Amino acid sequence: MPAQKAKLRGHHLICLNFFRGEGYSEDFIKSIYSVIGREKVEVVAGPDEVCKKCPSLVGNKCANDDYTNEEILLQDKEALRLLVYKPGDITNWETISDRLPLIIEEWKSEFCLNCKYLKVCFKN
């Protein structure tokens, strides 16, 4: 049986590379680990597998107190531009990780500095 693909939106292609199992409920953390444990990744537009388990997803939009849905959509658009992906593309974590060093400084300066997870993602 072929391995199931993780279906992920733009910013999750970047942010999940820094996921450390912190900042969320135990069930949500388990769900994220099940997604990042898959070999293949299919790029999708809008809410993805991670979002579907998130309590902030309301009416197919992000209703998180820290970010507007528009901010999330901008992150997705920029992540896809930086990583050179479009919805429907199939990739894998190794290829995504190989592209990160080329784009991470731009990503960090644009999106990470005001993110509440900055200390979790980039702790020394």
C-alpha positions in Angstrom: 0.0 0.0 0.0 1.5 3.4 -1.0 2.3 5.8 1.9 -0.3 8.3 2.7 0.6 11.9 1.8 0.4 14.7 4.2 -1.7 17.5 2.8 -0.2 20.8 3.9 -0.7 24.5 3.2 2.2 26.9 2.5 3.3 28.1 5.9 3.1 24.7 7.4 5.8 23.5 4.9 8.2 25.8 6.6 6.9 26.0 10.2 6.5 22.2 10.8 10.3 21.8 10.2 10.8 23.6 13.5 7.9 21.9 15.4 9.2 20.7 18.8 6.0 19.3 20.4 5.3 22.4 22.4 2.7 25.1 22.6 -0.4 23.0 21.9 -2.7 20.4 23.6 -1.5 16.8 23.8 -4.0 15.6 21.2 -3.1 18.4 18.7 0.6 17.6 19.2 0.0 13.9 18.4 -2.0 14.9 15.3 0.9 17.1 14.1 3.4 14.3 14.7 1.3 11.9 12.6 1.3 14.4 9.7 5.1 15.2 9.8 5.8 11.4 10.0 4.5 10.9 6.5 7.0 10.5 3.6 5.2 12.5 0.9 3.7 16.0 1.1 0.9 17.4 -1.1 0.7 21.1 -1.2 -2.8 22.5 -0.7 -4.4 25.9 -0.7 -6.3 26.9 2.5 -6.9 24.8 5.6 -5.0 21.5 5.7 -4.7 18.4 7.9 -3.1 20.4 10.7 -5.8 23.1 10.6 -8.6 20.5 10.6 -7.6 19.4 14.1 -7.0 23.0 15.3 -9.6 24.5 17.6 -9.0 27.9 15.9 -10.5 26.7 12.6 -14.0 28.1 12.4 -16.0 28.0 9.1 -12.9 27.0 7.1 -11.0 30.1 8.3 -8.4 30.7 11.0 -9.9 32.4 14.0 -6.8 32.4 16.1 -6.5 35.3 18.5 -2.9 35.9 17.5 -3.3 36.0 13.7 -6.0 37.0 11.2 -7.1 34.6 8.4 -5.7 37.2 6.0 -2.3 37.0 7.7 -2.3 33.3 7.5 -3.2 33.4 3.8 -0.3 35.9 3.2 2.1 33.5 5.0 0.9 30.7 2.8 1.4 32.7 -0.4 4.9 33.8 0.6 5.9 30.3 1.7 4.9 28.9 -1.6 6.8 31.7 -3.4 9.9 31.2 -1.4 9.9 27.4 -1.6 8.8 27.5 -5.3 5.7 25.3 -4.9 2.1 25.6 -5.9 -1.1 23.8 -4.8 -1.1 20.3 -6.2 2.7 19.8 -6.1 3.9 16.6 -4.4 7.2 16.8 -2.5 8.9 15.3 0.6 10.4 16.6 3.8 13.9 16.2 2.6 13.4 18.4 -0.4 11.7 21.0 1.7 14.5 20.9 4.3 17.1 21.3 1.5 15.4 24.5 0.4 15.1 26.1 3.9 18.7 27.4 4.2 18.1 29.4 1.0 14.9 31.1 2.3 14.9 31.0 6.1 16.4 34.4 6.8 13.8 36.1 4.6 11.0 34.0 6.2 12.2 34.8 9.7 12.5 38.6 9.1 9.0 38.7 7.5 7.0 36.3 9.7 8.9 35.0 12.7 9.9 38.1 14.6 6.3 38.7 15.9 5.3 35.1 16.1 4.5 33.7 19.6 6.3 30.5 18.7 9.6 32.1 17.9 11.3 31.0 21.1 10.0 27.4 20.6 11.2 27.1 17.0 14.6 28.8 17.3 15.7 28.1 20.9 19.4 27.5 21.3 
